[in-house]
Amino acid sequence: MSSSSLPDPWVRPAAAVPSGVAGTGGLVDRHGRVATDLRVSLTDRCNLRCTYCMPPEGLDWLPKVEVLTDEEIVRLVRIGVEELGIREVRFTGGEPLLRPGLVGIVAATTALRPRPEVSLTTNSIGLARVAPALAAAGLDRINCSLDTVDPVRFKQLTHRDRLDDVLAGLAAAQAAGLTPVKVNAVLMRGMNEDDAVPLLDFCLEHGYQLRFIEQMPLDAHHAWTRGQMVTAEDILERLSAAHTLTPDTEDRGSAPAERWLVDGGPATVGVIASVTRSFCGACDRTRLTADGQIRNCLFAREESDLRTAMRAGATDAELADRWRIATLAKLPGHGIDDPSFLQPSRPMSAIGG
């Protein structure tokens, strides 16, 4: 998984700072979009083996020397917030709860000024133990990945018998005030598409906010096909058989989820139609991988290396300029519908959700 072993054009070489770019504010691309939402992968490691993400035997993890240290992560996040206009920071993985320094990283991030909104995407295994410490560190909320509430199917999907731990983590997050607790679910044809309504009923009962996400071509084994994907329309049809759904008229802004009121509200359910109803035109995200690469999109096939420059002694201003340059190259869309589309070499666990 070393970046040095990945095929070109995976990592973009360091570029000279173009005239008129240096020190000129935030992360603006050539299409006028401004990135204010930073996704930071803290590790590529995970303690589940979700079918749509990685094989049962796992993957070759990044060598420790290539992974950013806690101090390096905090420095880059600080540059994003103080120099580049980042207003939201979400820590992801792999599984971020496997990062020993997570609580300290969160505390350092919430201490920044202006203070960003700080959240965590997790599978919730171990969250029951650490939720109070994360809340004390200033974490605002969590997103939990949960694709079924059926114990047998959970084990089939993840190759681990850990549903009870996940549910305990959700409850602990809610008790610690990390709300709203959001649940992200991916449905796969022939596996868990029948879980749509049970998942919604579970979230309605416990006061969690459910969002379904269309399965994306980010699996390690490249088995995704559009014809086998459970689409947003499929999901809404299943939910509508059990509940009355009314479009939420509140402006979604750059939020990826389209929302519906459930049985008149106030509860809602969201659907992120990443493939069939792309929202690239309003994208406000930038991504930092666990090994210090800037990515403009989940589906990008190029990355910009900040780690090497940082370890070579680059100043904050120089790192900010490199980040700005990387953002200029952001494409107008993910291109899944283009015949020339190629799935990224890195799977989701190595990119960060």
C-alpha positions in Angstrom: 0.0 0.0 0.0 3.0 2.2 0.0 2.5 5.3 -2.2 5.9 4.7 -3.8 4.6 1.4 -5.1 1.4 2.7 -6.6 1.2 3.2 -10.4 1.3 6.6 -12.0 -0.5 9.0 -12.0 -1.3 8.1 -8.4 0.8 10.7 -6.5 1.3 14.0 -8.2 4.8 15.4 -8.0 5.4 18.6 -6.1 4.6 21.6 -8.2 5.9 25.1 -8.2 3.6 27.7 -6.9 1.9 29.4 -9.8 2.0 33.2 -9.9 -1.1 34.6 -8.1 -1.8 31.5 -6.1 0.6 31.8 -3.1 -1.1 33.0 0.1 -4.4 33.9 -1.6 -6.9 32.6 0.9 -9.0 29.4 0.9 -9.2 26.2 -1.1 -10.9 27.3 -4.4 -10.9 25.1 -7.4 -11.2 26.2 -11.1 -14.9 25.6 -11.1 -15.5 28.1 -8.3 -16.2 25.6 -5.5 -14.7 26.4 -2.1 -13.6 23.5 0.2 -14.5 24.2 3.8 -15.1 20.5 4.9 -12.0 18.5 5.7 -12.1 14.7 6.0 -9.1 13.3 7.8 -8.3 9.6 7.7 -6.4 8.6 10.9 -5.6 5.0 9.9 -6.3 2.6 7.1 -6.7 -0.3 9.6 -10.1 -1.6 10.5 -11.5 -4.3 12.9 -14.4 -5.2 10.5 -14.3 -6.7 7.0 -17.4 -5.2 5.4 -18.1 -6.9 2.1 -18.2 -3.7 0.1 -14.9 -2.4 1.5 -12.3 -5.2 1.9 -11.9 -8.9 1.6 -12.3 -11.2 4.7 -8.6 -11.6 5.0 -8.0 -7.9 5.2 -5.5 -5.8 3.3 -1.8 -4.9 3.5 -1.8 -2.0 5.9 0.3 1.1 5.5 3.8 0.9 7.1 3.9 2.8 10.3 6.6 5.1 9.1 4.4 6.3 6.3 1.4 7.2 8.6 1.2 10.7 9.9 2.0 11.2 13.6 -0.5 12.8 15.9 1.5 16.0 15.8 1.6 16.0 12.0 -2.1 15.5 11.7 -2.8 18.3 14.2 -0.4 20.6 12.3 -2.1 20.0 8.9 -5.6 20.4 10.4 -4.5 23.6 12.1 -3.2 24.9 8.7 -6.5 24.0 7.2 -8.5 25.9 9.8 -6.3 28.9 10.4 -4.9 29.5 6.9 -7.4 27.9 4.4 -10.9 28.4 5.8 -11.8 24.9 6.9 -14.9 25.1 9.1 -15.7 21.4 9.5 -13.4 18.5 10.3 -14.4 14.9 10.3 -12.1 12.1 11.4 -12.4 8.9 9.6 -10.5 5.7 8.8 -10.3 2.8 8.3 -11.6 2.8 11.9 -10.5 5.9 13.7 -11.2 4.4 17.1 -8.1 2.2 16.5 -5.9 5.3 16.6 -4.4 5.5 20.2 -4.1 9.3 20.1 -7.6 10.0 18.9 -8.9 11.8 22.0 -5.8 14.1 22.0 -6.2 14.8 18.3 -9.9 15.7 18.8 -9.0 18.0 21.8 -6.3 19.8 19.8 -8.7 20.3 16.9 -11.6 21.7 19.1 -9.1 24.1 20.7 -8.4 25.8 17.3 -9.7 29.2 16.6 -11.9 29.7 14.8 -13.2 26.5 16.3 -14.4 24.0 13.6 -17.3 21.7 13.9 -15.7 18.3 14.7 -17.2 14.9 14.1 -16.2 11.2 13.8 -17.2 8.5 11.4 -16.9 5.1 13.1 -18.1 1.5 13.2 -18.7 2.2 16.9 -16.8 -0.9 18.2 -15.1 0.4 21.3 -17.1 3.6 21.3 -19.0 2.6 24.5 -15.7 2.9 26.4 -14.3 6.1 24.9 -17.5 8.2 24.2 -17.3 10.2 27.4 -13.7 11.1 26.8 -14.4 12.1 23.2 -17.3 14.3 24.5 -15.0 15.9 27.1 -12.5 16.6 24.3 -15.1 18.6 22.5 -16.3 16.2 19.8 -19.6 17.4 18.5 -21.2 14.3 17.0 -20.7 10.9 15.4 -21.7 9.0 12.3 -21.9 5.3 12.7 -21.7 2.8 9.8 -24.4 0.1 10.4 -25.9 -1.9 7.5 -28.2 -4.2 9.4 -29.6 -4.8 12.9 -29.9 -8.6 12.3 -27.1 -10.3 14.2 -26.7 -13.2 11.7 -26.6 -10.8 8.7 -24.2 -8.5 10.5 -21.8 -11.3 10.9 -22.2 -12.3 7.2 -21.6 -8.7 6.1 -18.7 -7.9 8.3 -17.2 -11.3 9.0 -17.2 -10.4 12.7 -19.8 -11.1 15.5 -19.8 -7.6 16.9 -23.3 -6.1 16.5 -23.8 -5.9 20.3 -20.7 -3.8 20.6 -21.9 -1.5 17.8 -25.3 -1.0 19.4 -23.7 -0.3 22.8 -21.4 2.3 21.2 -24.4 4.1 19.6 -26.2 4.2 22.9 -23.1 5.5 24.7 -22.6 8.3 22.1 -26.2 9.4 22.6 -25.8 9.3 26.4 -22.6 11.4 26.2 -24.3 14.1 24.1 -22.6 13.3 20.8 -25.8 14.1 19.0 -27.4 13.9 16.6 -26.2 10.3 16.3 -26.3 9.5 12.6 -26.4 6.0 11.1 -25.0 5.4 7.6 -26.2 2.3 5.9 -25.2 0.7 2.5 -27.6 -1.8 1.0 -26.4 -4.5 -1.4 -28.6 -6.5 -3.7 -29.1 -10.1 -2.6 -27.5 -9.4 0.8 -29.2 -6.8 3.0 -31.6 -5.0 0.8 -34.5 -6.3 3.0 -33.0 -4.5 5.9 -34.1 -1.0 4.8 -37.3 -0.9 6.8 -35.9 -2.6 9.9 -33.0 -0.1 10.0 -35.4 2.8 9.7 -37.6 1.4 12.4 -34.6 0.9 14.7 -33.4 4.4 14.2 -36.9 5.9 14.7 -37.2 4.0 18.0 -33.9 5.2 19.4 -33.8 8.7 18.0 -31.0 8.2 15.6 -30.8 9.9 12.2 -30.6 7.3 9.4 -29.0 7.9 6.0 -28.7 5.4 3.2 -25.7 5.6 0.9 -25.7 4.1 -2.6 -22.9 1.6 -2.8 -19.9 3.2 -4.6 -17.1 1.7 -6.6 -14.6 1.8 -3.8 -14.2 -1.9 -2.9 -10.7 -3.4 -2.7 -11.6 -6.3 -5.0 -13.2 -4.1 -7.7 -16.3 -6.2 -7.9 -18.8 -3.3 -8.0 -21.1 -3.0 -10.9 -23.8 -0.4 -11.4 -26.3 -3.0 -12.5 -26.1 -4.7 -9.1 -26.3 -1.5 -7.1 -29.3 -0.8 -4.9 -30.3 2.7 -6.1 -31.8 5.6 -4.3 -35.1 4.8 -6.1 -35.0 1.2 -4.9 -34.4 2.4 -1.3 -37.3 4.9 -1.4 -39.6 2.3 -2.9 -38.9 -0.1 0.0 -39.3 2.5 2.7 -42.5 3.9 1.2 -44.1 0.4 1.5 -44.0 0.8 5.3 -43.9 4.6 5.9 -45.2 7.8 4.4 -42.3 9.8 3.1 -42.6 13.5 2.3 -39.7 15.5 0.8 -38.0 17.8 3.3 -38.2 21.3 1.8 -35.4 22.6 4.0 -32.4 23.8 1.8 -29.8 21.0 1.9 -27.0 23.4 0.8 -23.9 21.3 0.2 -25.1 18.4 2.3 -25.0 15.2 0.3 -28.2 13.7 1.7 -31.7 14.3 0.2 -34.1 14.1 3.2 -37.6 12.9 3.6 -40.0 13.5 6.6 -41.1 10.1 7.9 -44.8 9.8 8.6 -45.2 13.6 8.7 -42.0 14.2 10.8 -40.2 15.5 12.7 -38.1 12.4 12.1 -36.3 12.2 8.8 -34.5 9.7 6.7 -31.8 10.7 4.2 -30.5 9.1 1.0 -27.1 9.9 -0.4 -27.4 9.1 -4.1 -23.7 9.4 -4.8 -23.9 7.5 -8.1 -27.4 8.1 -9.6 -27.9 11.8 -8.4 -24.4 13.1 -8.0 -24.0 16.4 -6.1 -20.5 17.2 -7.3 -21.5 20.7 -8.3 -21.9 21.7 -4.7 -19.0 19.7 -3.3 -17.1 21.5 -0.5 -14.8 18.7 0.7 -11.1 18.2 0.7 -9.5 15.0 2.0 -6.3 14.1 3.9 -5.2 10.5 3.9 -3.5 8.7 6.8 -0.2 8.9 5.0 -0.4 12.6 4.3 -1.8 12.9 0.8 -4.4 15.5 -0.3 -7.3 14.1 -2.3 -9.9 16.2 -4.0 -12.5 13.4 -4.4 -13.2 9.9 -3.2 -12.8 8.8 -6.8 -9.6 10.8 -7.6 -6.8 8.9 -9.3 -4.2 11.6 -8.3 -3.0 12.7 -4.9 -0.8 15.6 -3.7 1.9 14.8 -1.2 2.1 17.0 1.9 3.9 14.5 4.1 7.2 14.6 2.2 7.3 18.4 2.1 6.3 18.6 5.8 9.0 16.2 6.9 11.6 18.0 4.7 11.0 21.2 6.7 8.3 23.1 4.8 6.7 26.0 6.6 3.0 26.4 7.3 2.8 28.9 4.4 4.4 26.5 2.0 2.2 23.6 3.0 -0.9 25.9 2.6 0.2 26.9 -0.9 0.7 23.2 -1.9 -2.8 22.5 -0.6 -4.2 25.4 -2.6 -2.4 24.1 -5.8 -3.8 20.6 -5.3 -7.3 22.1 -5.0 -7.0 23.9 -8.3 -6.8 20.5 -10.1 -10.2 19.3 -8.7 -12.3 17.9 -11.5 -15.9 19.0 -12.1 -17.4 15.6 -11.1 -16.6 12.0 -10.2 -17.1 10.8 -13.7 -18.7 7.4 -12.8 -21.1 7.7 -15.8 -18.2 8.4 -18.2 -17.2 5.4 -20.3 -13.5 6.1 -19.4 -14.1 6.0 -15.6 -11.6 4.0 -13.7 -12.1 3.0 -10.1 -9.4 4.4 -7.7 -6.6 2.0 -6.9 -7.0 2.7 -3.2 -10.1 1.2 -1.5 -12.3 3.2 0.8 -10.4 2.1 3.9 -7.2 3.6 2.6 -8.9 6.8 1.4 -11.1 7.8 4.3 -14.9 8.0 4.2 
